[in-house]
Amino acid sequence: MTESLDALTSLLDGGGVVVLSGAGLSTESGIPDYRGPSGVARRHTPMTFQAFTRDPLARRRYWARSHLGWRLIAGAAPNAGHRAVAGLQHAGLVDTVITQNVDGLHGAAGSTSVIELHGRLDEVTCLDCGNLTSREELDRRLREANPDFVAQVAAVNPDGDVDLPDEQVAAFRPVDCGICGTGMLKPDVVFFGETVPAQRVARCFAAVEQARSLLVLGSSLTVMSGRRFVIRAAKRGIPVAIVNQGPTRGDGHATVCVDASLGALLPELAARVVGDAATAVGV
């Protein structure tokens, strides 16, 4: 581990680092991962954009389950890994954080210049009028529309969804947009089968291309949504370091690969580079 820390320290020392984070960074905040050690991918199929928009029953199922799962996301707090990233950024070593996560924990930890590639679960958009509202407001409306809704949560998934029996889903009543009255509401996140806004992708590419190095934290890089930035960095000759529990699909492009717990490694790394105060940002 000492050699790995030495390599990461050398990478960070010169600054100009862009961080690309994935679900593995949030597992120690109690939010499960799809593919890591706490992964649930084998038993859970995430909602697709096509099913959500075309199938009223699928949409009801999503909102019933997400209404309960949202409690976990809303109650999650940044962990030591998030705080270490914020500390490195405040020390001037990390320029931009690109996150594939929708939990908002980087911002809560004190990070700035965060590009939330897949959106935020704490915001809700109307697919008809485009109105954007807070998840807290929707949560209040759903509670009012379902005063007798009681369900037993079996397990929570990384996107804030939960597993519920069909009979409990059938008792749930979704709501429409509170502004236009009839519009379809959707969490302001990118579903599977949906395209990340082109302008957001362009901002990510621009940040990567201007970086001195790319540091990947807690992502298996299984999907191209995140892996494309690793590929772009490698093509430009920008060093790539990957810290993750288990192998990733970007390992072949990396100059440094470290298999470690982020909550343990990142605070130690931050302390090495800028001192113990770096891990306290956002507390």
C-alpha positions in Angstrom: 0.0 0.0 0.0 2.9 2.4 0.7 4.0 2.1 -3.0 0.5 2.9 -4.1 0.3 5.9 -1.9 3.6 7.1 -3.2 2.4 6.8 -6.7 -0.9 8.7 -6.0 1.0 11.3 -4.0 3.2 12.0 -7.0 0.2 12.3 -9.2 -1.5 14.8 -6.9 1.6 16.9 -6.0 1.5 19.0 -9.2 -2.2 19.8 -8.9 -4.4 20.1 -12.0 -6.2 16.9 -11.1 -9.7 16.0 -12.3 -11.6 13.5 -10.2 -14.1 11.0 -11.7 -16.1 9.4 -9.0 -18.6 6.5 -9.0 -20.9 4.7 -6.6 -18.0 3.0 -4.8 -17.2 6.3 -3.1 -20.7 6.5 -1.5 -21.0 2.9 -0.2 -19.5 4.0 3.2 -22.3 6.5 3.4 -24.8 3.6 3.4 -25.7 3.8 -0.3 -25.1 0.5 -2.0 -23.1 0.0 -5.2 -24.3 -1.9 -8.3 -21.1 -3.8 -9.0 -18.7 -3.4 -6.1 -18.5 -5.6 -3.0 -21.9 -4.5 -1.9 -23.3 -4.7 -5.4 -26.9 -5.5 -6.2 -26.8 -5.6 -10.0 -27.5 -9.3 -10.2 -30.9 -9.0 -8.4 -32.0 -5.6 -9.5 -32.7 -4.2 -13.0 -32.7 -0.4 -12.9 -35.6 1.6 -14.4 -35.1 2.5 -18.1 -36.2 5.8 -19.6 -38.3 3.9 -22.1 -40.3 1.9 -19.5 -40.8 5.0 -17.3 -42.2 7.2 -20.0 -44.3 4.5 -21.9 -45.7 2.3 -19.2 -48.0 3.8 -16.5 -47.6 0.7 -14.4 -43.8 0.8 -14.5 -44.0 4.5 -13.6 -46.3 3.8 -10.6 -43.9 1.0 -9.5 -40.9 3.3 -9.7 -42.5 6.1 -7.7 -43.9 3.8 -5.0 -40.5 2.3 -4.5 -38.5 5.5 -4.9 -40.8 7.3 -2.5 -39.6 5.0 0.2 -36.0 4.6 -1.0 -35.6 8.4 -1.1 -35.4 8.4 2.7 -32.0 6.6 2.6 -30.6 9.1 0.0 -31.9 12.1 1.8 -30.5 10.9 5.2 -27.0 10.0 3.8 -24.1 12.0 5.0 -20.7 12.5 3.3 -18.0 10.0 4.4 -14.3 10.4 4.9 -13.7 9.8 1.2 -15.9 12.7 0.1 -14.4 15.0 2.7 -10.9 14.1 1.6 -11.7 14.9 -2.0 -13.1 18.3 -0.9 -10.0 18.9 1.1 -7.8 18.2 -1.9 -9.9 20.5 -3.9 -9.7 23.3 -1.3 -6.0 22.9 -1.2 -5.9 23.7 -4.9 -4.8 20.2 -6.1 -8.2 19.1 -7.6 -9.7 21.4 -10.1 -13.0 19.6 -11.1 -15.0 16.7 -9.7 -17.0 14.7 -12.3 -19.4 12.4 -10.5 -21.5 9.6 -11.8 -23.4 9.6 -8.5 -26.8 11.3 -8.0 -26.7 11.6 -4.2 -25.2 15.1 -3.9 -22.7 14.0 -1.3 -19.7 15.8 -3.0 -21.4 19.1 -2.6 -22.5 18.3 0.9 -18.8 17.5 1.8 -17.7 21.0 0.6 -16.6 20.3 -2.9 -17.1 23.0 -5.6 -16.9 22.8 -9.4 -18.8 19.5 -9.3 -20.2 18.2 -12.6 -23.0 15.8 -11.8 -22.9 13.7 -14.9 -26.1 11.8 -14.3 -28.1 14.6 -12.5 -29.4 14.8 -8.9 -32.0 12.7 -7.2 -33.0 15.6 -5.0 -34.6 17.4 -7.9 -37.6 16.6 -10.0 -38.4 17.7 -13.5 -41.7 17.8 -15.5 -41.2 16.2 -18.8 -44.0 18.4 -20.3 -43.5 21.9 -19.0 -39.9 21.6 -17.9 -40.5 22.9 -14.4 -37.9 21.9 -11.8 -38.9 21.3 -8.2 -37.3 19.9 -5.1 -37.6 16.3 -4.1 -38.7 17.5 -0.7 -41.7 19.2 -2.2 -42.6 16.1 -4.2 -42.2 14.0 -1.1 -44.7 16.2 0.7 -47.2 15.9 -2.1 -46.8 12.1 -2.3 -47.4 11.8 1.4 -50.6 13.8 1.1 -51.8 11.7 -1.8 -51.0 8.4 0.0 -51.8 9.0 3.7 -52.4 5.3 4.3 -49.5 4.0 2.3 -47.5 1.6 4.5 -44.9 -0.7 3.0 -42.1 -2.9 4.2 -38.8 -2.1 2.6 -36.8 -5.3 1.8 -33.7 -3.7 0.3 -32.6 -0.3 -1.0 -30.8 0.0 -4.4 -28.1 2.5 -5.5 -30.6 4.8 -7.4 -32.8 5.2 -4.3 -35.2 2.6 -5.5 -36.4 -0.2 -3.2 -37.8 -3.7 -3.6 -41.6 -3.9 -2.9 -44.2 -6.6 -3.5 -46.7 -5.9 -6.3 -49.7 -5.7 -3.9 -48.0 -2.8 -2.1 -47.2 -1.0 -5.3 -50.8 -1.3 -6.5 -52.0 0.8 -3.5 -49.7 3.7 -4.3 -51.0 6.9 -6.1 -48.4 8.9 -8.1 -48.9 12.7 -8.7 -48.5 14.9 -11.7 -46.7 18.2 -12.1 -47.9 20.8 -9.5 -47.3 23.6 -12.0 -48.9 22.6 -15.3 -51.2 20.1 -13.6 -50.9 17.2 -16.0 -47.2 16.8 -16.8 -45.3 13.6 -16.1 -42.8 14.0 -13.3 -39.4 12.3 -13.3 -36.4 12.6 -11.0 -33.8 14.9 -12.6 -31.4 12.0 -13.2 -30.3 10.2 -16.3 -32.1 6.8 -16.5 -30.7 3.8 -18.3 -31.4 4.2 -22.0 -31.4 8.0 -21.6 -28.7 10.3 -23.0 -26.6 12.6 -20.9 -27.1 16.2 -22.1 -24.5 17.0 -24.7 -23.5 20.3 -23.1 -22.8 18.5 -19.8 -20.7 15.8 -21.6 -18.8 18.6 -23.4 -18.0 20.3 -20.0 -16.6 17.0 -18.7 -14.4 16.4 -21.8 -13.1 20.0 -21.6 -12.2 19.5 -17.9 -10.4 16.2 -18.7 -8.5 17.7 -21.6 -7.2 20.5 -19.5 -6.1 18.3 -16.6 -2.6 17.2 -15.6 -4.0 13.9 -14.4 -7.3 12.0 -14.0 -8.1 10.3 -10.7 -10.9 7.7 -10.8 -12.5 6.9 -7.5 -14.9 4.0 -6.9 -16.1 3.3 -10.4 -15.9 0.0 -12.2 -16.1 2.0 -15.5 -18.4 -0.7 -16.8 -20.5 1.7 -18.9 -19.2 4.1 -21.5 -20.8 7.1 -19.7 -17.8 7.3 -17.4 -15.2 5.2 -19.2 -15.1 7.6 -22.2 -13.3 10.2 -20.1 -10.6 7.7 -19.1 -10.2 6.8 -22.8 -9.9 10.4 -23.8 -7.3 11.1 -21.1 -5.2 8.1 -22.2 -5.4 9.2 -25.8 -4.2 12.7 -24.8 -1.3 11.2 -22.8 -2.8 12.4 -19.5 -1.9 10.1 -16.6 -4.9 8.1 -15.2 -5.0 6.6 -11.7 -7.8 4.3 -10.6 -8.7 3.5 -7.0 -11.5 1.0 -6.7 -12.3 -2.2 -4.9 -11.9 -4.8 -7.7 -10.9 -4.5 -11.3 -12.3 -2.0 -13.7 -12.8 -1.8 -17.5 -10.4 1.2 -17.5 -7.4 -0.6 -15.9 -5.7 -1.0 -19.3 -5.6 2.8 -19.7 -4.3 3.5 -16.2 -0.7 4.3 -15.1 -1.7 3.5 -11.5 -4.3 1.0 -10.2 -5.0 0.6 -6.5 -7.5 -1.9 -5.0 -8.5 -0.3 -1.7 -11.3 1.1 0.5 -11.7 4.7 -0.4 -12.8 5.7 3.0 -9.5 4.5 4.4 -7.1 5.4 1.6 -8.3 8.9 0.6 -7.9 10.5 4.1 -4.4 9.1 4.4 -3.6 10.4 0.9 -5.0 13.8 1.6 -3.0 14.0 4.9 0.2 13.1 3.1 -0.3 15.7 0.4 -1.7 18.7 2.3 -2.0 17.7 6.0 -4.7 16.4 8.3 -6.8 19.5 7.9 -7.7 18.4 4.3 -9.9 15.6 5.7 -12.0 18.0 7.8 -13.5 20.0 5.0 -17.3 19.7 5.0 -17.5 18.4 8.6 
